[in-house]
């Protein structure tokens, strides 16, 4: 989006309390801003697009850099040299630690142009609840180092990050050619090791099949970040997107937002693969029968729209004995994902005990024989 018109003013996510002047923070689960200094509370008003529906944007116009300038914003971000995360910072921050990998970094002064978020899923869980969920998850990992579990339990607070996602809508119509398979059985007499038996052997009778299927895809969700392994963020699903609110920066007060690093067109490739998989499943269902063969599917896609949305993630990165461990918690549901730590000592003890048990069982068998 670098060739667009002059940049808009950078958004800051710090809001002074109207009573004492200290910074408000967003209170998860309460839909309000709270001042920790004096306790003043201010409810977040309805968003600029109303509460009924979040407006979709035209995908083709965005790819061609023809979105209205009102849909673009300029932000000051930090790019981590270790994991490449792009985190939005306020103008007064000049040094920080990357929340994704715990790497100490100094912020740059660069500004980046982004498509504005259309929706935000506010945090429903506070930091204390998310931290407990992570500690409980670690406690259930039998082979996790006790030191790391204790360190994480007593360690610093988790950081609240709004992770960027794309959602895609599309209308699809597909025609296909394939084959419908019906399973039947033939009776055969088989002789093995001098013994004769009768067996039912399955066979498939194929006949040509063709037809059409149609499906409208609504909110195909694609992560727009590379900061964490995708297997962790995918593991945070499902998200209840019906709780999305029209974007207002007040929801980010006291929190951080990551700028997207997966561009809109690249995210659409992943969404297209998801749609293709669903369409193939629809085709198999339409062919019916016991088995299906698909020779080709011809799909036309129209009315592609998208939204840039922010989803709530609590995260922690701990360096323990030279290794960084990262954990993420779904800020809506409390679902936990992360790098599974292994204790060499616990594994050695378990293997040793297993060998001792096996040797004991073998000894008893030998005596009985």
C-alpha positions as CSV (number, residue, x, y, z in Angstrom):
1,X,0.0,0.0,0.0
2,X,3.1,2.3,-0.2
3,X,1.9,4.1,-3.4
4,X,-1.3,5.4,-1.8
5,X,-2.1,9.0,-0.9
6,X,-0.4,10.9,2.0
7,X,-0.4,8.9,5.2
8,X,-3.0,9.3,7.9
9,X,-2.0,10.2,11.4
10,X,-0.7,7.3,13.4
11,X,-3.1,5.8,15.9
12,X,-2.1,5.8,19.6
13,X,-3.7,3.4,22.0
14,X,-3.2,5.3,25.2
15,X,-6.2,7.1,26.7
16,X,-6.0,9.5,29.7
17,X,-8.5,9.2,32.5
18,X,-10.8,12.1,32.6
19,X,-10.6,12.3,36.4
20,X,-6.9,11.9,37.2
21,X,-5.0,11.9,33.8
22,X,-3.5,8.4,34.2
23,X,-3.8,5.9,31.4
24,X,-7.0,3.8,31.0
25,X,-6.7,0.1,30.2
26,X,-9.3,-2.1,28.6
27,X,-10.9,-4.5,31.1
28,X,-11.4,-7.9,29.6
29,X,-14.9,-9.3,29.8
30,X,-16.3,-5.9,30.9
31,X,-16.4,-3.9,27.7
32,X,-15.1,-0.8,29.4
33,X,-12.0,1.3,30.1
34,X,-10.7,1.3,33.7
35,X,-8.2,3.6,35.4
36,X,-6.0,1.6,37.8
37,X,-5.0,4.8,39.5
38,X,-8.3,6.2,40.6
39,X,-10.7,3.4,39.6
40,X,-12.7,5.5,37.2
41,X,-14.7,3.5,34.6
42,X,-15.8,4.5,31.1
43,X,-17.9,2.3,28.9
44,X,-16.9,1.9,25.2
45,X,-19.6,3.3,23.0
46,X,-21.0,1.7,19.9
47,X,-18.6,1.6,16.9
48,X,-18.7,3.8,13.8
49,X,-20.3,1.0,11.7
50,X,-23.0,0.1,14.2
51,X,-23.4,-3.3,15.8
52,X,-25.5,-5.1,13.2
53,X,-22.9,-6.1,10.5
54,X,-19.3,-5.5,9.9
55,X,-18.8,-4.1,6.4
56,X,-16.9,-6.3,4.0
57,X,-14.4,-4.7,1.6
58,X,-13.9,-5.6,-2.1
59,X,-10.9,-8.0,-2.6
60,X,-10.1,-7.0,-6.2
61,X,-10.0,-3.3,-5.3
62,X,-7.7,-4.0,-2.4
63,X,-5.3,-6.1,-4.5
64,X,-5.2,-3.3,-7.1
65,X,-4.4,-0.7,-4.4
66,X,-7.7,1.0,-5.1
67,X,-9.2,1.1,-1.6
68,X,-10.4,4.5,-0.4
69,X,-7.7,6.3,1.6
70,X,-10.1,6.2,4.6
71,X,-9.5,2.4,4.8
72,X,-5.7,2.9,5.2
73,X,-3.8,3.8,8.3
74,X,-0.1,4.4,9.1
75,X,1.4,2.9,12.2
76,X,4.8,2.9,13.9
77,X,5.9,-0.7,14.4
78,X,8.8,-2.6,15.8
79,X,10.2,-5.4,13.6
80,X,11.8,-8.1,15.8
81,X,15.2,-9.2,14.2
82,X,14.7,-12.8,15.6
83,X,11.1,-13.8,14.8
84,X,10.1,-11.0,12.4
85,X,7.1,-10.0,14.4
86,X,5.7,-6.6,13.8
87,X,4.3,-5.0,16.9
88,X,2.6,-1.6,17.2
89,X,4.1,0.7,19.7
90,X,3.2,4.1,21.0
91,X,5.5,7.1,20.2
92,X,7.1,7.2,23.7
93,X,8.4,3.6,23.5
94,X,12.0,3.3,22.4
95,X,13.1,-0.1,23.7
96,X,11.3,-3.3,24.5
97,X,11.3,-7.0,24.6
98,X,9.6,-8.9,21.8
99,X,6.5,-10.6,23.4
100,X,6.7,-13.5,20.9
101,X,10.2,-14.7,21.5
102,X,11.6,-12.6,24.5
103,X,14.4,-11.0,22.3
104,X,15.5,-7.6,23.6
105,X,15.2,-5.1,20.8
106,X,15.3,-1.4,20.2
107,X,12.4,0.0,18.3
108,X,12.9,1.6,14.9
109,X,11.4,4.8,13.7
110,X,9.8,3.4,10.5
111,X,6.1,3.7,9.7
112,X,4.1,1.1,7.8
113,X,0.8,1.5,5.9
114,X,-1.9,-1.1,6.7
115,X,-5.5,-1.8,5.7
116,X,-7.4,-0.7,8.8
117,X,-9.0,-3.4,11.0
118,X,-12.8,-3.7,10.5
119,X,-13.5,-5.7,13.6
120,X,-12.1,-6.7,16.9
121,X,-12.9,-9.6,19.2
122,X,-12.4,-8.1,22.7
123,X,-10.5,-10.0,25.3
124,X,-13.0,-12.0,27.5
125,X,-10.3,-13.4,29.9
126,X,-8.1,-11.2,32.0
127,X,-4.3,-11.9,32.5
128,X,-4.7,-13.8,35.8
129,X,-7.2,-16.2,34.3
130,X,-5.0,-16.7,31.2
131,X,-1.9,-17.3,33.3
132,X,-3.7,-19.9,35.4
133,X,-4.9,-21.7,32.2
134,X,-1.2,-21.8,31.0
135,X,0.1,-23.0,34.4
136,X,-2.6,-25.7,34.5
137,X,-1.7,-26.8,31.0
138,X,2.0,-27.1,31.8
139,X,1.2,-28.9,35.0
140,X,-0.5,-31.7,33.0
141,X,2.6,-32.3,30.9
142,X,4.2,-35.2,32.7
143,X,7.6,-34.8,31.1
144,X,7.9,-31.0,31.4
145,X,10.8,-29.8,33.5
146,X,9.7,-28.9,37.0
147,X,11.9,-25.8,37.0
148,X,10.2,-24.4,33.9
149,X,6.7,-25.2,35.2
150,X,7.5,-23.4,38.5
151,X,9.3,-20.5,36.6
152,X,6.2,-20.0,34.4
153,X,3.8,-20.2,37.3
154,X,5.7,-17.5,39.3
155,X,7.1,-15.6,36.3
156,X,6.2,-12.3,34.9
157,X,2.7,-11.5,33.6
158,X,1.6,-12.6,30.2
159,X,1.2,-10.0,27.5
160,X,-2.1,-9.3,25.7
161,X,-1.7,-9.1,21.9
162,X,-4.3,-8.6,19.3
163,X,-3.3,-10.9,16.5
164,X,-4.2,-9.9,12.9
165,X,-6.4,-12.2,10.8
166,X,-8.0,-12.0,7.4
167,X,-11.6,-13.2,6.8
168,X,-12.7,-14.0,3.2
169,X,-16.2,-14.3,1.8
170,X,-16.8,-15.8,-1.7
171,X,-19.7,-17.2,-3.8
172,X,-18.7,-20.4,-5.6
173,X,-20.3,-22.5,-8.3
174,X,-18.6,-25.8,-9.4
175,X,-19.3,-28.4,-12.1
176,X,-17.6,-31.8,-11.9
177,X,-17.1,-35.1,-13.7
178,X,-16.3,-38.3,-11.9
179,X,-17.6,-41.8,-11.1
180,X,-20.1,-43.3,-8.7
181,X,-18.9,-46.6,-7.1
182,X,-21.2,-49.3,-5.7
183,X,-19.6,-52.1,-3.6
184,X,-20.7,-55.6,-4.2
185,X,-19.3,-59.0,-3.2
186,X,-18.3,-62.1,-5.1
187,X,-18.1,-65.5,-3.5
188,X,-14.9,-67.4,-3.9
189,X,-13.5,-70.7,-2.7
190,X,-10.0,-70.3,-1.3
191,X,-7.6,-73.0,-0.2
192,X,-4.8,-72.1,2.3
193,X,-2.5,-74.5,4.1
194,X,-4.6,-77.4,2.8
195,X,-7.8,-75.9,4.2
196,X,-10.7,-74.8,1.9
197,X,-12.9,-71.9,2.8
198,X,-15.5,-69.6,1.2
199,X,-14.8,-65.9,1.2
200,X,-16.7,-62.8,0.2
201,X,-14.5,-60.6,-1.9
202,X,-15.5,-57.0,-2.3
203,X,-15.7,-55.5,-5.8
204,X,-16.7,-52.0,-7.0
205,X,-19.0,-51.3,-9.9
206,X,-18.3,-47.9,-11.4
207,X,-20.6,-45.7,-13.4
208,X,-20.1,-42.1,-14.7
209,X,-21.3,-39.2,-12.6
210,X,-21.4,-35.4,-13.2
211,X,-23.2,-32.5,-11.7
212,X,-23.0,-29.1,-10.1
213,X,-22.6,-27.9,-6.5
214,X,-22.7,-24.4,-5.1
215,X,-21.6,-22.9,-1.8
216,X,-21.2,-19.5,-0.2
217,X,-18.2,-19.2,2.0
218,X,-18.5,-16.8,5.0
219,X,-15.6,-15.7,7.1
220,X,-12.9,-18.1,6.0
221,X,-10.3,-17.3,8.7
222,X,-6.6,-16.9,7.8
223,X,-3.8,-15.9,10.2
224,X,-2.0,-12.8,8.9
225,X,1.1,-13.2,11.1
226,X,4.3,-15.2,11.0
227,X,5.4,-14.5,14.5
228,X,4.3,-17.9,16.0
229,X,4.3,-21.4,14.5
230,X,1.0,-21.8,12.7
231,X,0.3,-25.1,14.5
232,X,0.0,-23.2,17.7
233,X,-2.3,-20.5,16.4
234,X,-4.4,-23.0,14.5
235,X,-4.7,-24.9,17.7
236,X,-6.4,-21.9,19.4
237,X,-9.5,-22.4,17.3
238,X,-12.5,-22.3,17.3
239,X,-13.2,-18.6,17.6
240,X,-16.7,-17.3,18.1
241,X,-16.7,-14.6,15.4
242,X,-20.3,-13.7,16.1
243,X,-18.9,-11.7,19.1
244,X,-16.9,-9.4,16.8
245,X,-17.3,-5.7,17.5
246,X,-16.8,-2.9,15.0
247,X,-13.2,-1.8,15.5
248,X,-12.4,1.0,17.9
249,X,-8.9,1.7,19.2
250,X,-10.3,1.9,22.8
251,X,-10.4,-1.9,22.8
252,X,-6.6,-1.8,22.5
253,X,-6.0,0.4,25.5
254,X,-3.2,-1.0,27.7
255,X,-2.6,-3.8,25.1
256,X,-0.7,-4.2,21.9
257,X,-1.6,-5.1,18.3
258,X,0.5,-6.9,15.8
259,X,0.7,-5.6,12.3
260,X,-0.1,-8.1,9.6
261,X,2.9,-9.7,7.8
262,X,0.9,-12.0,5.5
263,X,-0.4,-9.8,2.7
264,X,-4.0,-9.9,1.6
265,X,-3.3,-11.8,-1.6
266,X,-1.1,-14.4,0.1
267,X,-3.8,-15.0,2.7
268,X,-6.3,-15.5,-0.1
269,X,-4.2,-18.4,-1.5
270,X,-4.6,-20.2,1.8
271,X,-8.3,-19.4,2.0
272,X,-8.7,-20.7,-1.6
273,X,-7.1,-24.0,-0.6
274,X,-9.6,-24.3,2.3
275,X,-12.5,-23.6,-0.1
276,X,-11.2,-26.2,-2.6
277,X,-11.1,-28.8,0.1
278,X,-14.7,-28.1,1.2
279,X,-15.9,-28.1,-2.4
280,X,-14.2,-31.5,-3.0
281,X,-16.1,-32.8,0.0
282,X,-19.3,-31.4,-1.4
283,X,-18.7,-33.1,-4.7
284,X,-18.1,-36.5,-3.1
285,X,-21.3,-36.1,-1.2
286,X,-23.1,-35.2,-4.4
287,X,-21.8,-38.1,-6.3
288,X,-22.9,-40.4,-3.4
289,X,-22.5,-44.2,-3.5
290,X,-20.0,-46.3,-1.5
291,X,-16.9,-44.9,-3.3
292,X,-16.2,-41.8,-5.4
293,X,-13.7,-40.9,-8.1
294,X,-13.3,-37.3,-9.1
295,X,-11.8,-36.6,-12.5
296,X,-12.1,-32.8,-12.5
297,X,-13.8,-29.9,-10.7
298,X,-14.3,-26.6,-12.5
299,X,-15.1,-23.8,-10.0
300,X,-16.0,-20.2,-10.7
301,X,-15.5,-17.8,-7.8
302,X,-17.3,-14.4,-7.6
303,X,-18.1,-11.6,-5.2
304,X,-14.9,-12.1,-3.1
305,X,-14.8,-9.7,-0.1
306,X,-12.6,-9.6,3.0
307,X,-12.1,-8.0,6.4
308,X,-9.0,-7.3,8.5
309,X,-9.9,-8.3,12.1
310,X,-8.0,-8.6,15.4
311,X,-8.3,-11.6,17.7
312,X,-7.2,-11.6,21.3
313,X,-4.2,-13.7,22.4
314,X,-2.4,-13.8,25.7
315,X,1.2,-14.9,25.2
316,X,4.3,-15.6,27.2
317,X,7.9,-16.3,26.2
318,X,10.2,-17.7,28.8
319,X,13.9,-18.3,28.4
320,X,14.8,-21.3,30.5
321,X,18.4,-22.7,30.5
322,X,19.2,-21.1,27.2
323,X,16.0,-22.2,25.4
324,X,13.0,-20.0,24.7
325,X,9.5,-21.5,25.3
326,X,6.5,-19.8,23.9
327,X,2.9,-20.3,25.0
328,X,-0.3,-18.7,23.7
329,X,-3.8,-18.6,25.2
330,X,-7.0,-17.9,23.4
331,X,-8.2,-14.6,25.0
332,X,-11.8,-15.6,24.4
333,X,-12.0,-19.3,25.3
334,X,-8.9,-19.9,27.4
335,X,-7.6,-22.7,25.1
336,X,-3.8,-23.1,25.5
337,X,-1.1,-24.0,22.9
338,X,2.7,-23.9,23.1
339,X,6.0,-25.5,22.7
340,X,6.0,-28.8,24.6
341,X,9.0,-28.8,26.9
342,X,10.8,-32.1,27.7
343,X,12.8,-33.0,30.8
344,X,15.7,-35.3,30.0
345,X,15.9,-36.4,33.7
346,X,12.2,-37.4,33.8
347,X,12.5,-39.2,30.5
348,X,15.5,-41.1,31.7
349,X,13.8,-42.1,34.9
350,X,10.7,-43.2,33.0
351,X,12.8,-45.3,30.6
352,X,14.8,-46.8,33.5
353,X,11.6,-47.7,35.4
354,X,10.1,-49.2,32.3
355,X,13.2,-51.4,31.7
356,X,13.2,-52.5,35.4
357,X,9.5,-53.5,35.1
358,X,10.1,-55.4,31.9
359,X,13.0,-57.2,33.4
360,X,11.0,-58.1,36.5
361,X,8.1,-59.4,34.4
362,X,10.6,-61.4,32.3
363,X,12.2,-62.9,35.4
364,X,8.8,-64.0,36.8
365,X,7.9,-65.6,33.5
366,X,11.2,-67.5,33.4
367,X,10.8,-68.8,36.9
368,X,7.2,-70.0,36.2
369,X,8.5,-71.9,33.1
